[in-house]
Amino acid sequence: MSKQKCTKSGRNEESAAKAISSTPAFPFTIVYASTGGKPKNAKPRRSISTFSASPSNVVAVAMASPAGLEPSPFDSQRLDVAFSVKPAEEWNRLKLYRSFTVPDVVASPTLASGVQISLHDYVFVNNSNLECGTELSMPPSEAYWVARVQEIRASDDRHIYVRVLWMYSPDDLPPGGHQDYHGDNELVASNHMDIIDAMTVSGKALVDHWLEKDDEENPPALFWRQTYNYLTRRLSTLRKRCVCLKPYKPENSLVRCNNPRCDIWLHSECLEDDAASRAYKGRIQSDNGNNNADNDITNTNNNDTAAQTFHAQLILEPDLPPRLVVVEIRHLSPPLSSSPSPSLSLPPQPMWTEDVECLQCGEKIV
């Protein structure tokens, strides 16, 4: 069975080259009409176990045009792509199917028939030595990739080919693509297309589109909200929040100003940075005994210095107003001594609690 070199980023290029060095060329490739060539930056796939394509799932064969325009399935994002499959004659000769089966080697006898993978399902694609049927519920990792099934074709039950769209892990994006706001379980939908051997599919993935319409809704386990145009190398824009006008990182919290004339959602990290900065400014005013703190802070990297001097943490509890706990960080060392006293202890760190005020309108948030 042939193995395929599929594309995404060039991560682990050395091991990838070794993995494919002794394998025959994969029979099908995607050619983008706008580029006239095939994708760059390759990743390997490995052959695993056996698969079946039930004749009852056969769809009437529709011959594809040499270069067709496929609308993006990702909710009106501008990812439509014109492509062709080479060699076209051999590809079009294959039968179209609605589904194929991944054998289940770890489940109970009731699942002995395996997991059915259908058109438009999200799937885990093997990137390592995983057993077929292994339960995969962890965040994206180097053990596998995630893709969306667009087309299934086969000549027999041992030669099943799947056209997929890749769901990028932020770590797989080109340099500069991984942003601070990307979540641990976040994927990035793309128009990056490949044809893979069905034997590299490990199972079905549950991936949801997080619309960010409800600010108090937590994203699902695996989700996407942003797209990546593989041809232009551009990420789509996301909804911007807070006074910093940056997207929301799902692992952090949002606090809503209850002033109806403001009604802004604020990042927890922005509230914490502001509290630390204000504490630092107050310390400079106290130490200098004058009102020139603004100038002193402006002439330093205030945010970095404040974070080294003070730590603030946002506390959110049900039915209680949000509050900030601020701690002064003291880098104190015990005096040098050849025989330090075992009873020697450092003074406690000053700590206090503050109300949360909106960074835009200044109103107290309750």
C-alpha positions as CSV (number, residue, x, y, z in Angstrom):
1,M,0.0,0.0,0.0
2,S,1.4,3.4,-0.9
3,K,1.9,6.1,1.6
4,Q,1.4,9.8,1.1
5,K,3.4,12.9,1.8
6,C,0.7,15.4,2.9
7,T,1.2,19.1,3.3
8,K,1.0,21.6,6.1
9,S,3.9,23.2,7.9
10,G,7.5,22.0,7.8
11,R,7.5,20.8,11.4
12,N,9.8,17.8,12.1
13,E,11.2,17.9,8.5
14,E,14.1,15.6,9.2
15,S,11.9,12.8,10.6
16,A,9.4,13.3,7.9
17,A,12.0,12.9,5.2
18,K,13.2,9.6,6.7
19,A,9.6,8.3,7.0
20,I,8.9,8.8,3.2
21,S,12.3,8.1,1.8
22,S,11.6,4.4,1.1
23,T,8.0,4.7,0.0
24,P,6.6,4.9,-3.5
25,A,5.1,8.1,-4.8
26,F,1.4,8.6,-3.9
27,P,-0.7,8.3,-7.0
28,F,-2.8,11.5,-6.7
29,T,-1.9,15.2,-6.1
30,I,-3.9,18.4,-5.8
31,V,-3.0,21.2,-8.3
32,Y,-4.3,24.7,-7.5
33,A,-5.5,26.6,-10.6
34,S,-4.2,29.9,-9.4
35,T,-0.7,28.5,-8.7
36,G,-0.4,25.9,-11.4
37,G,1.5,23.6,-9.0
38,K,1.2,21.5,-6.0
39,P,1.5,22.5,-2.4
40,K,4.9,22.9,-0.7
41,N,6.0,21.9,2.8
42,A,5.2,18.2,3.1
43,K,4.3,15.8,5.9
44,P,4.2,12.0,5.8
45,R,1.3,9.6,6.3
46,R,1.7,5.9,7.2
47,S,-0.4,2.9,6.3
48,I,-2.4,1.2,9.0
49,S,-4.7,-1.8,9.2
50,T,-7.4,-2.5,6.6
51,F,-10.5,-0.5,5.5
52,S,-13.7,-1.3,3.7
53,A,-15.9,0.6,1.3
54,S,-19.4,-0.9,1.3
55,P,-20.9,-1.2,-2.3
56,S,-24.2,0.0,-0.8
57,N,-22.5,3.4,-0.3
58,V,-21.5,3.8,-3.9
59,V,-22.6,7.1,-5.5
60,A,-23.1,7.6,-9.2
61,V,-19.8,8.7,-10.6
62,A,-19.8,12.3,-11.7
63,M,-16.8,13.2,-13.9
64,A,-15.0,16.3,-12.5
65,S,-13.9,19.1,-14.7
66,P,-10.1,19.5,-15.1
67,A,-10.2,22.4,-12.7
68,G,-13.3,23.0,-10.6
69,L,-14.2,25.7,-8.2
70,E,-15.2,24.3,-4.8
71,P,-17.1,26.7,-2.5
72,S,-15.7,26.7,1.0
73,P,-17.7,24.8,3.6
74,F,-16.5,27.1,6.3
75,D,-19.5,29.5,6.6
76,S,-19.0,32.1,3.9
77,Q,-15.4,32.6,4.6
78,R,-13.4,33.6,1.5
79,L,-11.7,30.3,1.0
80,D,-13.2,29.2,-2.3
81,V,-10.5,27.4,-4.3
82,A,-10.1,26.3,-7.9
83,F,-8.2,23.0,-8.1
84,S,-7.8,19.8,-10.1
85,V,-6.6,16.3,-9.2
86,K,-3.7,14.8,-11.2
87,P,-3.8,12.5,-12.9
88,A,-7.3,13.5,-13.7
89,E,-8.3,10.4,-15.8
90,E,-7.3,7.9,-13.1
91,W,-9.0,9.9,-10.4
92,N,-12.3,10.3,-12.3
93,R,-12.2,6.5,-13.1
94,L,-12.5,5.7,-9.3
95,K,-16.0,5.2,-7.8
96,L,-17.4,7.8,-5.5
97,Y,-18.5,6.8,-2.1
98,R,-20.5,8.3,0.7
99,S,-18.5,6.7,3.5
100,F,-15.8,4.2,4.5
101,T,-15.1,2.2,7.7
102,V,-12.3,2.5,10.2
103,P,-11.8,-0.9,11.9
104,D,-12.1,-0.7,15.7
105,V,-9.4,-2.7,17.4
106,V,-9.9,-1.6,21.0
107,A,-13.7,-1.3,21.5
108,S,-16.2,-3.9,22.6
109,P,-17.5,-6.6,20.3
110,T,-20.6,-4.5,19.6
111,L,-18.4,-2.1,17.8
112,A,-16.5,-4.8,15.9
113,S,-17.8,-3.4,12.6
114,G,-15.7,-0.3,13.1
115,V,-16.4,3.4,12.9
116,Q,-18.0,4.8,9.8
117,I,-16.5,7.9,8.3
118,S,-18.8,9.9,6.1
119,L,-18.6,12.9,3.8
120,H,-18.1,16.2,5.7
121,D,-17.0,14.4,8.9
122,Y,-13.9,15.6,10.8
123,V,-11.3,13.0,11.2
124,F,-8.0,12.3,13.0
125,V,-5.2,11.6,10.6
126,N,-2.3,9.5,11.8
127,N,1.0,11.3,12.2
128,S,2.7,8.6,14.3
129,N,2.5,5.0,15.3
130,L,-1.0,5.0,16.7
131,E,-3.2,1.9,16.7
132,C,-6.2,2.2,14.4
133,G,-9.3,2.8,16.6
134,T,-7.3,4.4,19.4
135,E,-9.5,6.9,21.3
136,L,-8.3,10.4,20.5
137,S,-9.9,13.1,22.6
138,M,-6.9,15.2,23.6
139,P,-6.0,18.5,22.0
140,P,-4.2,18.6,18.7
141,S,-0.7,17.3,19.0
142,E,2.2,15.8,17.0
143,A,0.4,12.4,17.3
144,Y,-2.1,13.3,14.7
145,W,-3.7,16.0,12.5
146,V,-7.3,16.9,12.0
147,A,-9.1,17.2,8.6
148,R,-12.5,17.5,7.1
149,V,-13.6,14.9,4.6
150,Q,-14.7,16.4,1.2
151,E,-14.6,13.4,-1.2
152,I,-14.2,9.6,-1.0
153,R,-13.1,7.5,-4.0
154,A,-11.9,3.9,-4.2
155,S,-11.0,1.2,-6.7
156,D,-11.4,-1.6,-4.1
157,D,-11.4,-2.0,-0.3
158,R,-7.6,-1.7,-0.2
159,H,-7.3,1.4,-2.3
160,I,-9.5,4.1,-0.8
161,Y,-8.6,7.7,-1.2
162,V,-10.0,10.7,0.7
163,R,-9.8,14.3,-0.4
164,V,-9.6,16.4,2.7
165,L,-9.3,20.0,3.9
166,W,-6.8,20.5,6.7
167,M,-7.7,21.9,10.1
168,Y,-4.5,23.5,11.2
169,S,-3.2,23.4,14.8
170,P,-1.9,27.0,15.5
171,D,1.5,25.4,15.9
172,D,1.3,24.2,12.3
173,L,0.8,27.7,10.9
174,P,3.7,29.4,9.1
175,P,6.0,31.5,11.2
176,G,4.0,34.4,12.7
177,G,0.7,32.6,12.4
178,H,0.4,31.3,15.9
179,Q,-1.1,34.1,17.9
180,D,-1.3,34.7,21.7
181,Y,-5.1,34.5,21.5
182,H,-5.2,31.0,20.1
183,G,-6.6,28.5,22.6
184,D,-5.2,25.1,23.7
185,N,-8.0,23.2,21.9
186,E,-8.3,25.6,18.9
187,L,-8.0,24.6,15.3
188,V,-7.8,26.9,12.3
189,A,-9.9,26.0,9.2
190,S,-8.2,26.2,5.9
191,N,-8.6,25.7,2.1
192,H,-5.4,23.6,2.1
193,M,-6.4,20.5,0.3
194,D,-4.9,17.0,0.0
195,I,-5.7,13.5,-1.1
196,I,-4.8,11.0,1.6
197,D,-4.9,7.2,1.9
198,A,-7.9,6.1,4.0
199,M,-5.5,3.9,5.9
200,T,-4.1,6.9,7.6
201,V,-7.4,7.9,9.2
202,S,-7.5,6.9,12.9
203,G,-11.1,7.9,13.8
204,K,-13.8,10.5,13.8
205,A,-13.1,13.9,15.4
206,L,-15.7,16.1,17.0
207,V,-15.0,19.7,15.9
208,D,-17.4,22.6,16.4
209,H,-17.6,26.1,14.9
210,W,-17.4,28.6,17.8
211,L,-19.3,31.7,16.6
212,E,-18.4,33.8,19.7
213,K,-21.9,35.3,19.6
214,D,-22.5,34.5,23.3
215,D,-19.7,36.0,25.3
216,E,-20.5,33.8,28.3
217,E,-20.4,30.6,26.3
218,N,-17.4,28.4,26.7
219,P,-16.0,27.0,23.4
220,P,-16.3,23.2,22.8
221,A,-13.5,20.7,23.3
222,L,-12.2,21.0,19.8
223,F,-13.3,24.1,17.9
224,W,-12.5,26.5,15.1
225,R,-13.4,30.2,14.8
226,Q,-10.7,31.5,12.4
227,T,-9.7,30.5,8.9
228,Y,-6.4,30.4,7.0
229,N,-6.1,31.0,3.3
230,Y,-3.4,28.6,2.2
231,L,-2.9,30.4,-1.1
232,T,-2.6,33.9,0.2
233,R,-1.1,32.9,3.6
234,R,-3.6,35.1,5.4
235,L,-5.6,34.6,8.6
236,S,-9.1,35.9,8.8
237,T,-9.9,38.6,11.3
238,L,-11.6,37.8,14.6
239,R,-14.0,39.8,16.7
240,K,-12.0,42.3,18.8
241,R,-12.9,43.0,22.4
242,C,-11.8,45.2,25.3
243,V,-10.0,48.5,25.2
244,C,-6.9,46.7,23.7
245,L,-9.0,45.7,20.7
246,K,-7.6,42.2,20.6
247,P,-9.4,38.8,20.3
248,Y,-10.3,36.7,23.3
249,K,-8.2,33.8,24.4
250,P,-10.6,31.1,25.6
251,E,-8.5,30.0,28.6
252,N,-8.8,33.5,30.1
253,S,-11.9,35.2,31.4
254,L,-14.1,38.1,30.2
255,V,-15.8,40.7,32.4
256,R,-18.7,42.7,31.2
257,C,-19.2,46.4,32.2
258,N,-22.8,46.7,33.5
259,N,-23.0,50.4,32.6
260,P,-25.6,50.2,29.7
261,R,-23.9,53.1,28.0
262,C,-20.7,51.3,27.9
263,D,-21.4,47.5,27.9
264,I,-17.9,46.5,26.9
265,W,-16.3,43.1,27.5
266,L,-12.9,43.3,29.1
267,H,-10.1,40.8,29.1
268,S,-9.1,39.5,32.5
269,E,-5.4,39.9,31.6
270,C,-6.0,43.6,30.7
271,L,-7.7,44.2,34.1
272,E,-4.8,42.5,35.9
273,D,-2.1,44.4,34.0
274,D,-3.9,47.7,34.7
275,A,-4.1,46.9,38.5
276,A,-0.4,46.0,38.5
277,S,0.5,49.2,36.6
278,R,-1.5,51.4,38.9
279,A,0.1,49.8,41.9
280,Y,3.5,50.4,40.4
281,K,2.7,54.0,39.6
282,G,1.6,54.5,43.2
283,R,4.8,53.0,44.5
284,I,6.9,55.4,42.3
285,Q,4.9,58.4,43.6
286,S,5.4,57.2,47.2
287,D,9.1,56.6,46.7
288,N,9.8,59.8,44.8
289,G,7.5,62.0,46.9
290,N,6.4,64.0,43.9
291,N,3.8,64.0,41.1
292,N,6.2,63.2,38.3
293,A,5.4,59.5,38.3
294,D,3.9,59.6,34.8
295,N,7.2,60.8,33.4
296,D,9.1,58.2,35.4
297,I,6.9,55.4,34.1
298,T,6.9,56.7,30.5
299,N,10.7,56.5,30.5
300,T,10.6,52.8,31.5
301,N,8.9,49.7,30.2
302,N,6.0,50.2,32.6
303,N,4.1,47.0,31.9
304,D,7.2,44.7,32.2
305,T,8.5,46.5,35.3
306,A,5.1,46.6,36.9
307,A,4.6,42.9,36.3
308,Q,8.0,42.2,38.0
309,T,7.0,44.3,41.0
310,F,3.3,43.5,41.5
311,H,1.1,40.6,40.6
312,A,-2.7,41.0,40.2
313,Q,-5.3,38.3,39.9
314,L,-8.9,38.6,38.9
315,I,-11.3,36.7,41.2
316,L,-14.7,35.6,39.8
317,E,-17.2,33.9,42.0
318,P,-20.9,33.2,41.5
319,D,-23.3,35.9,42.7
320,L,-20.4,38.1,43.9
321,P,-18.9,41.2,42.2
322,P,-15.5,40.6,40.5
323,R,-12.5,41.7,42.5
324,L,-8.8,42.1,42.0
325,V,-6.2,40.7,44.5
326,V,-2.9,42.6,44.2
327,V,0.4,41.3,45.7
328,E,3.7,43.2,45.9
329,I,6.5,40.9,44.9
330,R,9.6,41.3,46.9
331,H,12.9,39.9,45.7
332,L,14.5,39.6,49.2
333,S,17.4,37.4,50.1
334,P,18.5,36.5,53.6
335,P,21.7,38.3,54.7
336,L,24.9,36.5,53.9
337,S,26.1,34.3,56.8
338,S,28.3,31.3,57.3
339,S,25.7,29.9,59.7
340,P,22.3,31.2,58.8
341,S,19.7,31.1,61.6
342,P,17.1,28.3,61.1
343,S,14.4,30.7,62.4
344,L,15.2,33.3,59.7
345,S,12.1,34.2,57.6
346,L,11.3,36.8,55.0
347,P,8.7,39.5,55.7
348,P,5.2,38.8,54.3
349,Q,4.3,40.2,50.9
350,P,1.9,43.2,51.0
351,M,-1.5,42.1,49.6
352,W,-4.8,43.9,49.1
353,T,-8.1,43.6,47.3
354,E,-9.6,46.1,44.9
355,D,-13.0,46.6,43.2
356,V,-12.9,46.2,39.4
357,E,-13.5,49.3,37.4
358,C,-14.2,49.4,33.7
359,L,-11.1,50.3,31.7
360,Q,-13.3,52.3,29.3
361,C,-15.9,54.2,31.3
362,G,-14.4,54.0,34.8
363,E,-17.6,52.7,36.4
364,K,-17.4,50.1,39.2
365,I,-18.3,46.6,37.9
366,V,-20.8,44.8,40.2
